[in-house]
Amino acid sequence: MVNLKPERSGDNRPTLAVPDNDPRLWLEEVNGTEAMTWVSEQNARTLAQFNSPDMVLDQDLLAAIENEPDNIPTIIRRGDKVYNTWTDTNHIRGLWRRTTLESYQTNAPIWETVLDFDALAKAEDEDWIFHGPCVLPKAYDRAILRLSRGAADAVVLREFDLTNCRFVEDGFVTPEAKCHVAWYDHDTLLLCSTSGEGNNTLAGCPRTVRVWQRGTRLLDAPTIFDTAPDHQRVDVQLDDEASGKRVVYIDHVDSLHYTVWVGDISGPKTRLDIPSNLSHCLWDQGWLVLLTCTAWNVGEATYAPGTMLGIRLDAFLEGSREFEVLFISSPRRIVRGSFWVNGRLVVTVMENLAPSHIIFTPSKAGWASELLDHMPKTGTFSIKVTRLDEDVDESDGALLVTIQDPLSPPKLLLTSVTSRPPILLKRAPAVFNTHALAVTQHEAVSKDGERIPYVQIGPQGKTSDAPVHMTAYGGFNVSVQPFLYHGAIGKMWLERGGTSIIAVIRGGGEFGPGWHEAGRREGKALSHDDFAAVAEDIVTRGVTIPRRIAAAGSSNGGLLILNMLTRYPMRFGALSCSVPLADMRRYTKLLAGRLWVAEYGDPDKAEDWEFLQRISAYHGINGDDIYPPILLTGTRNDDRVHPCHTRKTAAKLLDLGHEAWFHELLTGGHSTGKNSFERAGSKALAYTFLRQSIGWSSTH
C-alpha cells in the first residue's frame, strides 16, 4: 500500500505526487449497513452537542420566515390566469394555485387550488415534491407535472388536466428518471429521458430525444436525435412561431460547449454555424441574438468576448453574417441576462455589480435601444426584471420587476417594455431589525493582484472583533447576488449584532466570461485565494479578528470552504459546508460528477490531476495542521453530488483527531432539506454551530 504523506508548499497547498489509497470507500455505499451505522452515530453525536432549546427556537424562527403569510407569491401567466406555488405551515409541500392578474393585484386575491401536493403525497403514500410544470402552449389546458421523491433531481412525469384539475386517465406518465419534456401538440411530446436502455450519457443525463405519441408505449417512441455517450446531455425546444413548427435540438458537449440544430419533428436538419461556447443564443419573431464568450472571427470581422450581436434569423440561415453590434462588454460592465418579450429584447447589464436594463427593438431600419425607466439608480439595490408570461409568443409586453436591498425586503412591481410607470403589486414583510445597520462595498487584493469585490452588511461604526459570517460561490459562471434581502442571515446574525460578508470571487459570472474563465480548472485555486484574501482584508480593515470569522458555503461553495480548511485554516474561526465536493480524484466516477469536467478538469489525465490535487480537500487533510472546527452536512438522496464527499471528509478529519461535526438528512436532494421545516432545521444547526465555535453568545 502506497500512502504518500502530503508535503506543504509555501502557499499552504497540499502537493500530492499520486492520490493515496482510500480506506473509506465503504462510505460510498449510500445505504450500506456499515455506512448507515456510521451516519446514525454521527448524527446522534452532532445533535447531542448542538440541539439545544435555543437551536429549536431558531428553527421555529427560520421556518416562520419562510412560511410568512405575507410573503410575495411569485407568479407566471398562462393564458388568462396567473399561477403560483405556495407553501405555508399547513402546506409544507405546496399548493399549486391560480387566479386572475386583476385579483392578484388586490390585497386579498381569490385563489383557486389546482393541486394540493400535501394531499397528493398522503393519498398516494409518496414523498412527492413538486419540481414545476410544462404547460401546453397556447391552449393551456394540459400540463406535464414534474414530481420528485424527496427533492431528488430524478422525477416522475405525469399529465394533468388544467380544466378539471385532475390527472389525465391513461395520460402521459414516465418512470422516475432525469428528464426534460416539451409539448409538440396535444397528443405528442418531445422527450429527453434516461428511461430505457441506451438513453443516458455517462454522466447519467438524457442522451436521446424521442417522439412520444399519445396511447403508445414510451419504450416504443422513436429516437429522432442522440448524442455521444461521453457528452453531457441533449435538450429540445419548440419554436412554434415558424411555419411547420421548427424544432430546436441542443447537444450539450459539456457545461461550457454545445451545438444547436434546427429541424422538424423528424429530426435535425441544419446545424447553426455558431461558436460552441456562446453565452446566449436566442431568437424570436425572426430575429437572432448571439452573445460571444470568446473572440469570434467571422469573415473580416473579429468580435471580442462579451459582444452581443443581432441579425435576421432567415438571413443568418441563408449565410449572411452582417451582424449589428448591440453591446460590447468591458471588464466590469457585462451582459448578465436577456430574454424576448413582445418582439423586444430585454437585456440586463451589470456594471460593478449594479444592474440596469436595456430594451432593444429590432426592425428593418436597425435595432433601437432605450433604458427601462423608473428603476432605482443606486448600486445597493438588486433589481430583477422577468417576463410575466410563460409563452413569449402570447406576451403583451408585461414585465415583473423585483426590487430589494440587504436591508429592505422585496417589492414586486408590474411594468412593460413600453416603460410605462410601474404599478406596485406586492411588498414583502420585514423579518429582522435593521436599526443601525449599514451596507458598504469594498475590494480585497488577491494573491495575484486581482481586485476582489465584497459587500459588507453590519453595524455602523468601527469594530475590532465583530462576529463575521462570510460566504461565496465562485463557479460555473453563476453570479452571486450580494444585494439581496436575506431574512435568515438577517434574523440569525445581523439582528444580533453580527456582520455579513458576501464575496464576489472568480469562477462566477459577475463580470462576464473572463471572470468565470479565470476561476475554473487551473484557476480554481485562485478563486479560493480570492476568498482568503477577503478574509484577510476585513482583518486588515479592523472589522474583526480571524477567530471571529465564520464561513459557510454549499456544493461548489462547499469545496471552497473545505479549501479554506486545508489551505488557509488560520484565517477562520469556524467553517460550515453543505453538500460539498471534496474528493476531486474520484468525483467524475460519482453520480453526476462527469458533468463538471469542463469546470474542474479530468483527474484521470495526469496534466489535470497536477492542478486538481491542489484543491482536492479530501486528500489535503493531514494530521499535522491545526484546523478550525467544521460542520459538514448532506442528504442521503442527493443524486447530484454523492453524499460520500461529505461522509469521507468528516470521517478522515475525525480519524486524524480534528474537531469535525457531521449531519445527514434522509431526503432533500442537493439542498439543505425538502421543505421549510427541514431547511430551517439545517440552517439553525449551522448557525448554532458557527456562533458557538467562534465564541459568540448571541441572544434572540
N, C-alpha and C positions, 0 to 999 in steps of 0.2 A: 504494500500500500504506500503510495506516494502522497505525502501531505506537506506541501511546501509552506513554511511559515511566511506570511506577508512581510516584506520589508517596508520601511517607512521612508518615503521620499521627502524632500524638503518642503513640499507644499501640503504635507499631511495626506497624501494619496496612497492607498494601498497599491503595491506593484506586485502582480502575480505572474510568474512565468507560465504556469498552467493552472487550471482550476483544481482545487483539492477534491478528492473523492468525497462524496456527500453521504454521511451516515444517517441522514434524516429523510431519505426518500419515502419512508413509510408514512410520513405526514402528507404526502401527495395523494394517498388513498383517501378520497374525500370522506367516505363513510366507513373506512376501515375500523375494525374493532380497537386496535391499539391507538389509532389516531383519535377516535371518539373518546376513549378513556382520557387521553391527554387533554383534549379540548375541554371536557367536562371538569377536570381537575383545575385547569387554569381559569375557566370561567368562574368557578366557585371561589377560587383564591382571590381573584380581582374584585368580585362583588363583596366578598367579606371585608375587603380593605376599604372600599370606596362607597358602597351602597348605604349611605347614611340618611337620616331624616332630611338633612339639607339637600342631598342629591335628589331625593324623591320630590322635594318641593321644587327644585329646579326643573325636573322633568315635567311636573304639572304646569309650571310657568311657560316652558317652551312649547308644550302641547297646546296650551291656551292661545299662544301667539299664532300658531299655525291654524287653529280652529276658530279664530276670532270671527264672530258672525258678521262683522262689518268689513272684513277683508274684501278687496275688489274681485268680483267674479270675472275672470278673463273670458272673452267671447270671440267667436268667429261666426260669420254669417254664411248660411247655406240656404239659398232661396230667400223666402220671406221671414225666416226665423234666425235668431242668434242662439248659439249653443254654448253650454258651459258644463264643465265637470267640477262638482262642488263636494268638498269634504268638510265634515264637522264632527263633533263628539258623537253624534248619533249615526253618522255615515262615514266611517273611517276608510272604507274602500271607495266611496264616492257615489254621488248621484249624477247621472248624465241627464241634463235637463235643457229646456229651451223656452224662449219667449220671443216677443217681437222687440225690435230696436226701440220702438216708442215706449213700450212697457219698461224696458231696461233702463231708460233714461229717468224713470220716476224713482222716488225714494223707496217704494215697495213694489218691485216688479212681480208680476204674476207668472210664476214658473210652472211649466208642465214637465213632470218627470217622464223621461224617455226610458230610462233603465236604472234600477236600483241595484248596484253591484254588491252591496252587503246582503240584500235579499237573494240575489242570484247565487252568491257563494254558499249561503246557508242551504238553499233549496237543492243545489247540486253537490253539496259537500266537497267543494273545491276551493282552493286558496286563490281565487281569481283576483288579479289586479289589472285594471283597465289601462291599456297602452295606446288608446286612441282609435279612431275610426278612419276608414277610407270610404267616402260617400260618393255615390254615383253622381257624376256631374250633370248639371242642368235639370235633371229630373228630381234629384234629392229625395227619392223615396226609398232607396235601399242603401245599406252600408255594410261593409265588412269590418267587423269588430276584432281588435287585437287583444286577446286575453292571455295574460301571463300567469303562471303559477308561482306565487311568492315573489313577484317582481323580477324574475329572470329575464334575460334577453329573448330566449325562445318563447314563441307564442302559439296559441291556437287561433285560427281564423274562423269566424262564424258569421253567416249572413243574417242581417237584421232588417226587418220591415219598419221603416220610419213612419209610415202612415198609421199602422196599427200598433206600433211599439211592442213588437214581439219577434222572436227568432223565426226565420222562414223555415217551415217544414220542408224537409228534403232540399234545403238550400245548400249553398256552398259551405263546406266545412273541411278544414285541414287538420291533420295530426300536428302535435306540438313540434315546432321547428323554428329555425331562424329564417325569416321570410319577409318578402315585400310584395305588394299586390297593387295593380291598377285596373280600373274598370275600362274595358273596351266598349261594351254596350251592356244592356240589361241582362243579357244571357251569356256574356263572355268576359272572362278575366284573363289578364296577363299576369302570370305568377312567377315570382322568383322565390324558390323554397328549397331547403336542404332535404325535404322529404323525398324518399325514394333513392334507390341505388344510383350512384354516379352523379348526383345533383349537388354535391357540396365540394367546395375547394378544400385545399389542405388546411386552410385557416378556419374551416367549419362554417363558411358562409355560402349563400346560394351561388351555384355555378351556371345555372341554365335559366332561360326564360321559356315558359311553356304557355300554350294557349289552352285554356280550360273552358269547355262548353258546359252549360247547364245540363244536368242529367247524365253526365259522363263521369267515369272514374278518374280521379286525379292522376293515378299512375298511368292512365292511358292517354293523358294530354300530350300532344306532340311538342317536341322541343323545337323552337324557332331560332334560338341564339344560345351559344355557350362560350365559355372561356377556358383557358388553360387551367389545369388543377392548381398550379403554383401562383396564379393570380389571386387577387384579394376577393373579388365578388363581381356579380353583374347587377344591373339595375335596369328598369324600364319605365318610360313615361309616355303619356299620350298627348300629342299636340292636336287638339280637336278643332282648331281653327282652320287647319289645312283641309283642302278637299280630299276626300278619301281617307281622312284620319291618319295623319302622319304618326308613326311610332318611333320613339327615340330609344335606342339601345346604348347602354353605357357599360364599358368594360373597365372596371377599376383594377389596374395592374397592381397598385399598392396604394398606400394612404396619400401619395402625392401625385401619382400619374394615372391618367385614364384616357381612353379613346371613346369617341362619340360617333355613332352610326345613325343614319335616318333611313327609314324604310316603311313597311306596312305590316299588316298582321301576318304576312307570310315570312317575314324576316327582314334583316338589314339589307339595304341596297347601296348606300353611299356613305363612305367614311368621311367625316368632316376633316378638312385639311387644316388642322389647328395644332398648336403645341400640346403635348400630353400633360403639361403641368399648369394649365391655365387656372387662375384663381376663380374666375367666373366665366361661364358660357351660358347665356340665356337669351331667349327670343320671345317676341310677342307681336302679333299683328303684322308679321312680315319683316320685322327688324331684328337684327342680331347684334348682341353686345358681348365683347370679349374683354377680359382683364388679364394682362400678362403677369406672369410670376417671375420669369427670367427674360433676358433680352431675346427679341424675336426679329429675325431677318426675313423680310418679305420683299422680294424684288430688290429695288434700290433703297428701300426704307428699312431702318432699324428702330424698333420700338423698345424703349427701356423698360425694365421691370416696373410693375405698378402703373402701366399705361392702360387706360380704358378706351376701347375702340368701338365705333358703331358703323354698321353697314346694312343695306337691304339684304335680307336672307336669300332671296332668289338670285340677286346679283352675285352674292358670295358663292352659292352653289353652282352658278354658271361660270365661275372662275375669276370674277373681279376681286381685287384686293385694294380698291380705292376706299380705304377706311377714313372716317372722320375721327380725329383725336378728341375725346371728351374730357379726359382728365390725365394729368401726369403727376405721379406721386413724388414726394420728397422724403428725406429720412424721417421726419416727424409729422408728415401730413400725408395720409393714405386713405384709400377707399376701404371701408370696413365691411360694407354690405350693400346689396342692391336688390330691387325687385320691380316687376312691372305691375302697373295698375292703371286701368282705363286708357291704355295706349301711351302711358307715360312711364318713364324710368325714374324711380326714386333711389337716390344714392346717398348713403351715409358716409360722411367724411370725418375722420378723426385727426385733429391737429393738437399734438401734445396732450392727448387723452381727452380733449374737449370735442364734442360732436357738433356737426352741422349737417344739414340735409339739402341736397340739390335735386331739383326736378328737371329732367331732360325731356323735351317734347320733339320727337323726330318728325320730319316732313320732307318732301321732295326738295325744299329750299335749304335743308340742313337741320341741325339739332339746336333748338333754342334751349336756354337754361335759365333757371331762376332759383333763388333760395326759398326754402319753405319758411315763410314768415311766422311771426307770433311765437317764436321759440326763445327761451332764455339764452342770453349770450355768455353767461358766466361759465367758467370751466369746472366749477364744483358741482354742476348738475350732471345727472345721467338722463339723456333724452333718447328714448327708443321709439321709432316710428315703424308701424306694421300695417299690413293690409287688413281691412275688416272682413273682406270676402275671401273664402277659400278658393273659389273659382275666379281666376283672373279675368276670364272672358265675360263673366257676368257682373263685373265690378262697375259701380257708378263713380269710382274715384275716391270713395271714403277711406280715410286713414285713422288709425288709432295712435295716439301719442301718449306715452308714459313718461312722466317727469318725476324725478326724485333726487335726493342727495343724501349723504350719510346721516344727516340729522333731521331730514324732512321726509315723512312717509310718502309713498307714491300717490300721484294724481293721474287719472285717466281722462283724456280729452278726445273729442271727435272733431276731425277737420277733414280736408280733402286736398287733392292735388291742385285744385284751383286756389289754394291758400286762403280759403275763407276763414274768418275768425273762428278759433276753436271753441267748442262747447264743452264745459266741464261735465263729465259723465259721473265719475265716482272719485271718492277720496278715501284712502286707507287710513285707519286709525293709528295714532301714535302709540307705540308699545313700550317705550322707555323714556326716561327723563333725560333731556339733553342740556339741562342747565349747566352753564359754564364750560360747555364742550366747544371745541373748535376743529376745523378741517384745514390742514395745510399740506402743501405738496413740496417734495424735496427730491434731491438726487444724491446717490452714492456713486463712488468711483470704484468700478470692479477691478479685478486683478490685472486685466489687460488694458485698462484705461477707459473702457466704455462707461458712459454715464447711465446709471440705472435709476429711473424714477420710482418714487414710492409715495403713497398717500398716508398721512398720519391723522388719526381721529382721537382726540383725548382732551384732558383738562387744559384750559388756557393757563398760560404762565409757565415758568421754569420749574422743571422737576429734575430729580437726580437718580431716583431709583424706582421709577414708575413700573408697575406690573404691566408688561407689554405682551400682547397677543399678535404674532406675525403669521402671515400666510402668503402663498403664491402658488402658481401652477407651472408655467414655463414649458409648454409642449404642444405639439400637434396644431400649431397655428391658432390655438384657442386664445381669445382675448379675455383677460380678467376685467371686471367692471369695478374699478376702485371707488366709484361714486354712488354705489347703490346703498339703499337703506336696509341694513341687516338687523332685523329685530332680535335675532338670537344673540349675536355678539354685543348688541346694544344692551340687552337685558342682563346677560351673564357677565359682561366685562365693563363696558363703558359706564353704565349707570352706577356701578360700584366703585368708580374712581380709576379704572384701568385705561390703558391706551391701546389702540388697534393700529397695526401697520399692514398695508396691502402693497406688496412689492410687484413691480412690473418687470419681470426678468425675461431674458432672451429665451427663445423657443416658442413664445406665444405669438399672437398675430397683432399685437397692439400697434406696431409700427411697420406693418407690411411684410412682404416675403423675405426681405433681408434680415429682419429681426427674428423670424422663425428659423431661417437657414443658419443663422449664427448660433442657435441653441439646439441643433439636432446633431445626431451622430457624434463626430469628434467634438462638436461644440456643446454637447450636453453637460460636460463637466464645467464649462464656462457658465452655463445657465445656473448651475449650483453655486459657482463662485459669486455670481451676482447676488444671490440671496444672502450669502455670508457677508458680502460687502455692505448690504443694507443693515444687517445686524450690527456690524462694526460701526457704521455711520451713526446710528441712533445712540450708541455709547459715546462716540466722539462728540456728538452734539450735546451731551449731557442729559439726554432724556432718561436713561436708565443704566443699569449695570448688567453684565452678561447673565448672572444667576437669576435675574428677574425677567428674562426673556423666555416666553413660552411660544413655540412654533408648531403649527399644525398644517397638514395637507392630506390629500387623498389621491389615489390612483397614481398618475404620473407625478402629482404633487406629493404623494406618499414616498415615491422614490427620491424626490428632492429632500424630504425630511430625513430619510434614512441616510442620505449622503451627508447631511449636517451632523448626524450621529457619528459617522465613521471618519469624516474628513475635517469637520470643524466643531468638535464636541465642546471646546472651551468657550464658544460664543453663545451658548444657550443654557438655560436653567432647566428646561423640560421640553419634551417633544411628544407629539401625538400624531399618528398617521393611521388612516383607514384605507382598506382595500388596496394596499400598495403593490407595486412591482418591487422586487428585491433581488431575486436570483436571475441575473442577466445572462448567466451561462445556459440556463435551461428554459428561459421564458418562451422561446419560439416553439417549444415542444409541449407547452401547457395551454390548453384551451385556445383562445383567440390570439395567442402571442404572435403568430406569424403575420398578423395584420400590421404589426408595428415595426417591421424590419426597416422600412424607409425612415422612421423616426430615430431608431436607436442603433441600427446596424445588425449584422448577422453574426452571432457568436460562433458559428461553425466555420467562419472564414478567419484565418489567422490574423489578417490585417485588421479586421473589425474587432476581434477579441482583444487586440492590443490596446484599443481605447475603451472598449466596453468594460473590461475588467476593472478599470479605474472608477467606474460608477456602480459596479455590482456590489451593492452594500452588504449583501449576504456573505460574500467572500471577504469583504473588507473588515468584518468584525474580528477582533482578536482580544486576547485576554490581558494584554499589557496596558492598553489605554484606559483612561477614566472617562466614562460616558455619563451624560446627564440621564435622569430617569426617562423612560419612554413607555408609552401605551400604544399597543398595536391592536387594531380591531378589524374584523372582516365579517363576511357572511358565507355560510356553508353552501348556499345555492348560487353563488356568484359564478355565472357561466361565461364571464369575460376575462377577468383576471383571476387566476386559480388561487383559492384560499391558502394553498401551501406557501405562497410567498410570505404571508403574514405568520403562519404557523412556524415555518422553519426558522424565520428570523428571530421570533420570540424564543424558540427553543434553544437556538445557538447562544443567544445572549444570556439566557438563564444557565446554560451548561457552563459558560465561562465566568459566571459569578456576577454579572451585571444586573442592575435593577431594571427589570422589564416586566410589564404587565400586559395581559392578553385577554381579549374577549371576542367571541364569535357568535353571531346570531344564526339561527337556523335558516331563515329566509331573509330576503331583502335585495337579492341580486347584487349588482355592482353599485351599492349605495350603503347608507347607514341605517336602513330599515325600510320595510314595505309600506308603512303607514305612519301617520303623525305621531302616534304613541311610541312606536319603535324608534323613529328618528329622534324624538325628544329624549328618549332614554339614552341613546348613543351619545348625543350631544351633551347631556347632563353628566354622563360618566367622564367624557373628555374634559369638560370644563372643570369638574371637581378635581380630577387628577392633575391638571395643569396648575390650578390655583394652589393646591396643597404642595405640589412639588417645587414651586418657586417661593414657597413660604408666605403666601398671601392669604390672610384670613378675611376675605370679603364678607359683607353682610347683605342680606336680602333687602 
